[in-house]
Amino acid sequence: MRGWIRPKNPISPAPSRGDKLRGVTHMTVLDQIIAGVLDDQAEREAKIPYKEIKAMSLDAPPALDAHAALAAPGVSLIAEVKRASPSKGDLAEIADPEVLAKAYEDNGATAISCLTEQRRFKGSLEDFDAVRRAVNIPLLRKDFTVNPYQIHEARAHGADIVLLIVAALEQQRLESLLDRTESLGMTALVEVHTAEEAERAVAAGAKVIGVNARNLKTLDVDPQVFSKIAPLLPDDVVKIAESGVKNKNDLNAYAAAGADAVLVGEGLVTAGNPAQACRDLAAAGKHPACPQKNS
């Protein structure tokens, strides 16, 4: 596929929340990321004001039903276009994100995730737009969503799923952004890392909850987080395991713990053959021997 993947700050025009966050004495990694995200958003918003991006979101084609796709029998695969991460640095040189995403779709992925955070993950809306043009399955805008502008921006660019990280949001804001996401026909993937965050996600009315093994405040990983939190979630919530999936054994372990889907980025983009790796994981999730499928 013509070498499409190879393993391997501007000042905002006005004081932003990013500026305020930098005034905090002890910033977590999550705080630092959000500060940059908000500064980058301020630049985009200076070019496309809120009123305009909102109108664009309302004029966009209807979102795909990601909830139904992820709730299908077996363990679904959300395959991610991921160039870098705060914990590992550069992961892969992706020349054509649309080619990678199409390969994921052709090899059994239920949905695609595409990073748009620029500074730590080296994603972009340009990558997202390219992927959206290439695939016909649900697409997650993977970013640090903390305000309505970002939600309307996601919908305007064709997102079907928006990520809401509980650790980054006060409860009232979480509930407000969840409602706004669903009002635009999208699915909210509400991400948690602790039992307390899971309780907050359920209280907010989340229908799809992702359990991230990585603590975004410290970048530490606890592989047992999913098995601890999944039993706390209602049966009708779609449960997604995030981080730590490299092969079908990892997928089956999450499946046995109750996962309805897995989100895989690093494990795919660093594989020698991402398309084959995607095919193997997608097949494992739908195989009759998959623990979740037979539960």
MODA-V944314 format. One record per residue. N is the residue number from 1. SS is DSSP state (H for helix, E for strand, L for the rest). PSI is psi as a letter, one per 40 degrees, with the letter a starting at -180 (* if undefined). NEAR is the number of other C-alpha atoms within 8 Angstrom. Layout:
n/ss/psi/near
N/SS/PSI/NEAR
N/SS/PSI/NEAR
This chain:
n/ss/psi/near
1/L/f/4
2/L/f/3
3/L/f/6
4/L/e/11
5/E/h/11
6/E/h/8
7/E/i/10
8/L/*/7
9/L/h/2
10/L/i/5
11/L/h/5
12/L/i/10
13/L/e/7
14/L/i/5
15/L/h/8
16/L/i/10
17/H/d/9
18/H/d/13
19/H/d/10
20/H/d/9
21/H/d/11
22/H/e/10
23/L/e/6
24/L/h/7
25/L/d/5
26/L/g/4
27/L/h/10
28/L/i/8
29/H/d/10
30/H/d/11
31/H/d/11
32/H/d/11
33/H/d/11
34/H/d/10
35/H/d/13
36/H/d/10
37/H/d/13
38/H/d/11
39/H/d/15
40/H/d/10
41/H/d/9
42/H/d/12
43/H/d/10
44/H/d/8
45/H/d/9
46/H/d/8
47/H/d/6
48/L/g/8
49/L/i/8
50/H/d/8
51/H/d/6
52/H/d/8
53/H/d/13
54/H/d/12
55/H/d/8
56/H/d/10
57/H/d/14
58/H/d/9
59/H/e/7
60/L/i/10
61/L/i/5
62/L/i/5
63/L/i/11
64/L/i/8
65/L/g/10
66/H/d/12
67/H/d/10
68/H/d/7
69/H/d/10
70/H/d/12
71/L/e/9
72/L/i/8
73/L/i/6
74/L/a/11
75/L/h/16
76/E/i/15
77/E/h/15
78/E/h/13
79/E/h/16
80/E/h/14
81/E/h/13
82/L/h/14
83/L/d/13
84/E/i/12
85/E/i/12
86/L/d/8
87/L/d/5
88/L/e/7
89/E/a/9
90/E/h/9
91/L/d/14
92/E/i/13
93/E/h/10
94/E/h/10
95/L/d/7
96/L/g/8
97/H/d/12
98/H/d/13
99/H/d/11
100/H/d/14
101/H/d/15
102/H/d/11
103/H/d/9
104/H/d/15
105/H/d/13
106/H/e/7
107/L/f/11
108/L/e/11
109/L/i/15
110/L/d/13
111/E/i/15
112/E/i/16
113/E/h/12
114/E/h/15
115/E/h/16
116/L/e/14
117/L/h/13
118/L/d/9
119/L/d/9
120/L/d/10
121/L/e/14
122/L/f/12
123/L/a/13
124/L/i/10
125/H/d/8
126/H/d/6
127/H/d/13
128/H/d/13
129/H/d/10
130/H/d/10
131/H/d/14
132/H/d/13
133/H/d/7
134/H/d/10
135/L/i/10
136/L/f/5
137/L/i/9
138/E/i/14
139/E/h/13
140/E/h/13
141/E/h/15
142/E/h/11
143/L/a/9
144/L/g/11
145/L/h/10
146/L/e/10
147/L/i/7
148/H/d/8
149/H/d/9
150/H/d/10
151/H/d/13
152/H/d/12
153/H/d/11
154/H/d/12
155/H/d/15
156/H/d/14
157/L/e/12
158/L/e/12
159/L/i/15
160/L/d/16
161/E/h/13
162/E/h/17
163/E/h/14
164/E/h/14
165/E/h/11
166/H/d/13
167/H/e/7
168/H/e/8
169/L/h/9
170/L/i/8
171/H/d/8
172/H/d/6
173/H/d/9
174/H/d/12
175/H/d/10
176/H/d/8
177/H/d/13
178/H/d/12
179/H/d/8
180/H/d/10
181/H/d/13
182/H/d/10
183/H/d/7
184/L/e/10
185/L/e/9
186/L/i/16
187/E/h/13
188/E/h/14
189/E/h/13
190/E/h/13
191/E/h/13
192/E/i/15
193/L/e/12
194/L/i/8
195/H/d/9
196/H/d/6
197/H/d/11
198/H/d/13
199/H/d/9
200/H/d/10
201/H/d/14
202/H/d/11
203/H/d/7
204/H/e/10
205/L/f/7
206/L/h/13
207/L/d/11
208/E/h/13
209/E/h/14
210/E/h/12
211/E/h/15
212/E/h/13
213/L/e/15
214/E/h/10
215/L/h/10
216/L/e/8
217/L/d/8
218/L/e/8
219/L/e/10
220/L/i/7
221/E/h/7
222/L/h/7
223/L/e/7
224/L/e/7
225/H/d/12
226/H/d/13
227/H/d/10
228/H/d/8
229/H/d/12
230/H/d/12
231/H/e/8
232/H/e/9
233/L/i/9
234/L/i/7
235/L/d/5
236/L/e/5
237/L/h/10
238/E/h/14
239/E/h/13
240/E/h/13
241/E/h/14
242/E/h/12
243/L/h/10
244/L/e/9
245/L/h/12
246/L/d/10
247/L/i/10
248/H/d/11
249/H/d/6
250/H/d/10
251/H/d/14
252/H/d/13
253/H/d/8
254/H/d/13
255/H/d/14
256/H/d/10
257/L/e/10
258/L/e/11
259/L/h/15
260/L/e/14
261/E/i/14
262/E/i/15
263/E/h/13
264/E/h/15
265/L/c/11
266/H/d/10
267/H/d/11
268/H/d/15
269/H/d/14
270/L/e/11
271/L/i/9
272/L/d/5
273/L/g/7
274/H/d/12
275/H/d/11
276/H/d/8
277/H/d/11
278/H/d/14
279/H/d/12
280/H/d/10
281/H/d/12
282/H/d/14
283/H/d/9
284/H/d/11
285/H/d/15
286/H/e/12
287/L/i/9
288/L/d/6
289/L/e/6
290/L/h/15
291/H/d/9
292/H/d/14
293/H/d/13
294/H/e/7
295/L/*/4
